[in-house]
């Protein structure tokens, strides 16, 4: 059996940024394995270690398998990006390598290209290590490996198994946290009882002295011994309390709390026609994208636009938003519309979170702080500059600005919103969109995402 093994591997790009801390893991030439984790956790770095493109600071990488590395392709145009991705994937499968190393292989692929990739992967006779946030792909894996905090954890199953195990882990952590809270209450109660008992004894001793039943010297001696004994007990209990507080802090850091709260707006959402397109004609140079195209969307609908790369899906969204002008035909929109693009460039990077919420939600500073808190930005985190936010933080801040206020859009337009998000951020987005009561117009290749946000109509173009 050919494989690649990491043994006690540590790696960092600089002294402040430890990616891996003494990790050991092995990959063989027959399992299909997915790598998951937050952005910046080290997923691509792991592939580079396996490929030999970089070497560890400590530990060893042992390789007896041939490998083929497919790096992530970033493309400005979905059609050209999809064509390049398909070409590179063909080369990977044709290589016959015993372990394929694939970084986000389904990015840029349309539905047909994804289906072909899934089929090729299923029938590929050797192993693969795949970095991906595509849950449809993760569902087809033999194992899932999670990278978090410089460490690696192996889950021996597909995505559903991984989610189930993560949920069980969270339940266990929460149970320990609750038990620790109970133990703290019990210890504090023990302290209170001991304190009340001591006060009772001291009062009794004072009474005994006053009635001359016991000499003052003997009473003071007994009081001193009692206080010494109590001090020892109190120190023991305080040590136990400190241990519980440390445990709670550790458990709290492990608990996942990404819940966000979207308010119900004071105004009703627009219920009539939101978009009315008639006789639309649009061309890029001599290439016709739309010719006599009609489209109508009503308030409350959740519509998904599908089609091959280059068929005009993103173009249609830009035409509706007014970023592009049609050669002929009419496009009418009604109500308030918000557009969430792939790169989440809605916010002003030179301002902080609260300032952006004030600008976009058109609200006062106090209200902006409340909105920020509803999306997990409390205290000083609410005034973090947008330019320093992580991918997940940027998503939540964008959602806060667009959906957090009373004046929510009647229509939210989304262009491949899950393309650059890790799984945790995708589930946050799904939660937000399921709380939102307005209409949604979506372009996405992500079947699971479309299902989870309850898309009720699909329109195929091209």
N, C-alpha and C positions, 0 to 999 in steps of 0.2 A: 504494500500500500504506500503510494507516494503521498507526502504531506509537507506542510510548512508549520514549524513550531516556534513560538516565542517562549523563552524561558527567563523569568525574572527580569523582564525588559522595562527599563525606565527611559523616558525621552522627554525633552523639553526644548522649545525654540529659544528660550532665554531663561535666566535664573528666576524670573517671576512667573513663568507660565509653564507649569508642569502638566504635560499631556498624559503621560502614563507613569505610574509609580509601581514598579516591580510586578508587572502583569505576566501571567503565563497562560497560553491558549494554543490550541493546535487545530489545523484545518486539513482535511483529507481530500482525496481525489474523486470522491463520489457524492458527498453531501452538498446541497445547495443551502448556503448560510447567508443570512442578512445581518448587516450591522446597523444598529439604530442608536440614536442619542441626540441630545440637543445640539444646535449649531455651535461649533467651536469645541465640541467635546473630544474630537480626535478621530472621527470616522475616516476621513480621507488620509490622515496621517497613518492610521493602521494599514490601509491598503499600500501606502508607499513603503512602509516597513516590510510588508510581505513581499512586495515586488523587488526590494533591494534598492529602491531609489534613494532611501535615506537609511542611516545606520543608527542603532540605539546608543544612548549615552552609557547605559549599563545593561548587562544581560546579553543573551545570544539569540539570533534568529537562525534556525536550522532548516534548510530547504532541500528536499529530495524530489520535488515536483516541478515540472515546467509550468511557467505562468505566462499569462497575457494580460496586460494592464490596459483598461479603457478608462481614460480620464473623463471627468465631467465636461460636457460641451456646453459653453454659454454662447447663445446666438441672439442677435438683435431681431432676426426675422424667424418666425416659427416654421415657415416652409423650408427655408434653407437649413435651419437647425435640425428639423426633422429628417431631411434628406441626408445630412452629414451623419446624424446619429444612426440612421438605418445602415448607412455604408460602413461605419465603424463597427457596428454590431455584427454585420456579415463577416468582416475581417476577423473579429474575435472568435466567432464560431468556426470559421474556416481554419483557424490556427491549430486546432486540435490540442491546445494546452491542457495539461492535467488539472489546472486550477485557473479559472477565469477570475480576474479582479475587475469588477464593474462599478464605476462610480455614477450613481443616479442614471441608470441606463434608459429609463422610460421618460426622462425629461425630453420635451420637444416632440414626442411621438404622438400622432393622432390615434384614434381608436383602432383603425385597421393595422397600423404599424405595431401598436402595442400587442394586439392579438397575435401577430406573426412572431414577435419577440417571445411571448409566453410559450408559444408552441415550440420554437427553436430551443428555448431553455429547457423545456420539459424533456425533449428528446436528446439533449446534449449528453453524451455518455460519461462525461467527467464532472468534476466539482466546480463550484463557483462561490465566490465571496462577493456579496453585493451590498453596497451602501445605497439605501433607498428609504424614502418616506411614503412610497406608493403602497397603500395597504392591500390593493389587489395583488400586487407582486409578493408582498410579505406573506400573504395567505398561502402562497405556493411553496414556501420555504420549509426545509427540514429542521432548521434551528434558527433561533434569533439570538444575537449577541448584543447586549446593551452596554454602551460606554457611558460612565458617569463618574465624575470626580476623580479621574485618573485611574479608575478601576474597571474591570471587565466582568460581566456576569452572563453566563450561558443559560438560555432557556431552550429546552429540547423539544421544540414544536413550532407550529406556524403562528401567525399573528393572533388568532383567536386564543390559542393556548397562552401566548405571551400576555395578552390583556387579562386573561383569567388569573394567571399567576401574579401579575402586578396588583390586581384588585385584592387578592388574598394577602399579599404582603402589606398593602395599605391597611387592610382590616386588622391584621395582627399588630401593626405599629400603633394604630388608633386604640386598640384594646389595651396595649401596654401603657399608653399615655393616660387613658382613663383610670387604670389601676394605680398608676403612679400618683395621680391627683387624689385618689381615695386614700392612699398611704400617707400622703402629706397631711390630709385632713385628720387622719387617725393619730399621727405623731403630734400634731398641734393640739389635738384634744387631750393627749397624754400629758403634754406640758401644762395645759390649763388645769387639769385635774390635780397634778402634782403641786402646782402653785397654790391652788385653793386649799389642798391638804396641809401644806406648809403654813399658810396663814392661819388655818384653824388651830394647828398645834402651837404656834407661837402665841396666839391669843389665849389658849388654855394654860400655857406655861406662865404667861404674865399674870393670869388670874391666880394660879397656884402660889406664885411668889407673894402676890398681894395679900393672900389669906394665910401666909406664913407656913404653908404646907411643905415648902421646899426652899432651901437657901438660895439666895441670888447667885452665888458662885456656881452651885450645881446646875442651876437653870441655864446660866450662860454657857457652861460646858456642854450641856445637852444641845443647846441651840447651835453652838459652833459645829458640833458633829453632824447635826441634822443638815445644816447649810452646806457642809463639805460633801456629804453624801448626795444631796440634791444637785449640787454643782456638777458632780461626776455624771449623774444620770442625765442632766441637761446637756452636757457636752456630748454624750453618746447619742442622744436623740438629735442634737443639732448636726452631728456628723451624718446621721442617717438622712436628715432633711436635705443636707447639701448634696448627698448622693442622688436623692430623688430629683432635686432641681437640675443637676447635671444630666440625669437621664431624660428628663422632660425636654431640656434644650436639644439634646441629641435626637430624640424622637420627633420633635417639632420640625427640625431641619430636614427630616426624611419624609414628612407628610406633604403630600402634593395638594396645594390649595390654589388652584387657578380659576376659581369660580368668579365670574363677573356678573354684574347686576345692571340690566338695561331697564330703565324706567318705562312705564306705560305713559305715552304722551298725552297731554291734555286735549289735543285736537284730534278729530277723527282723520284717518288716512283717506287719501283721495280714492274714490270708489269707481269713477268713470274711466274713460279712455286716458291712459297715460302716454302712450306712443301711437301715432298714426302715420304710417308710411305708405305713400301711394306713387306708383309708377317710377320708382327709384332707378336711376341709371348712374353707375359710377365706374370709372376706368382708371387704371394706373398706366399711363402712356397709351399704348395700343391694346392693352390687355383688359378685357371687360370682366369686371367682378360681379356687378349687378346689372340686370337688364329688365326693366319693367317689374321691379320687385315690390311686393305689397306686404305689409306687416302691421298688425294691430295688437296692442297689449292693454289690458285693463288692470285697475287697482286690485291688489290682493293676489294677483297671479304670480306663480314662480315658474319661469320659463328658462329652459336650457337650450342654447344654440350649439349644435354639433356640425361637424364637417371635416373634411381632410385639411391638413395644413395648407394654407394658401387659398382656401376657398372663400375667405372674406369675413370670418367670424369677428376678429378684432376690428377689422375695418368697419363693420356694421356698428359696433359699439362706439367707435370714434365719430362716425357720421351722426349717430343719435345725440352724442354729447356736444357736437358742433366743432370737434377738432379737425374734421375733414369736411369739404364741401362737395356735394353731388353735382354731376353735370346737368342732370335734369330730374324732375319728380319733386315731391314735397315730403318734408319730415316735420311733423308737429309733435311737440311734447307738452305735457300739462302736469301741474303739481311740482313738488320739489324733488330733484334728482341728484344723487351722489354717485360718483364713479370711483371705484377702488381698483387701481391698476396693479399689475404684477409686482412692480418694484416698490410699492407702498410709498410713493413719493408725494403723498397728499400733504404731509406736514412740512412746516418750515424748519429746516435743520438748524437754523441759527437761533431758534427760540426754544424754550423749555416746554414740558408737557402741558402745564397749566395755561401758559400763554397761547399755545396752539388750540387748546380747548376753548378758551375765551374767543379766539378769532373765528373758529369754524362753527362752534355751537352758538356763537353770538350771545354769550352770557357773562355775568359779573364774575370777579375773581373768586369770591366765596363759593359760588355755585360751581365754578370750574374745579375747585378743590374737592367738593363733594363728588362730582362726576369722576375725577381722577381716583378717589378712594373706592368708588364702586367698581373700578377696573383694576384694583390692586395696587394703585400708586398712593401710598400713605406717607405722611411726614415729608422728609427731605427728598424721597424718591419722586414726588410729584413735580419737583422743580429741576429734575435732571434734563440737561440739554438733549434734544432729539438726536443730535449727531453721535452721541455716545451710547445710544440704546442698542441692545441686542435685537436679533430678528423677532423673537417672541415679544419683547417689550415694545418694539415699534408697532407690531400688529395690534397689541392691546391699546396703545396710545392712539393709534389711528381709529380704532373702533370707538374709543371713548369720545374722540372729537366728532365723529360722524353720527354715532348712535346714542351717545350718553346724555344728550340734552332733551328738553321737551319738544323742540322743533325738529323731530327726526324726518329724514327724507321719505317721501311717498314711494320712491323707487330707488333701489340700490343696484347699481350695475357692477358686476364682478368679472374681471378678465383673468382667467387662469389663476385664481387667488391662492391655490395650494402649491404652485410650482416651486417656490423658494422657501417653503415652510417645513420645519421638522414636525413630527407627528403630534407632539404636545401642542404646538401652536395651531395645527389644523383642528384639533378637538376643541380648542378655545374658540376658534372661529365658528365652528359648527354650533357650539353652545350659544354664542352671541346671535347667530342668524336664526336659531330656533326660538329665541326670546323676542326677536324683532318681528313686528306684525305687518310690516309693509311688503310691497312687491319686490321680487328679485328677478333680474335678467342676468343669466350666468353663461359664460363661456368656460368650459372645463372638460378635460379628458379624464377627470377623476370620477369614476362611476360611483364609488362608495360615498364620496363627498356629496355628489348630487342626490343620492338616495337619502343620506342622513339629514340634509337640509330640506327634504320634502319637496323636491321639484315635481310639479304636477303636469307639465307639458314640455315635450322636446320637439324642437324644430330643426330639421337637417337642411343645410344649405350646400350649394356647390354640386 
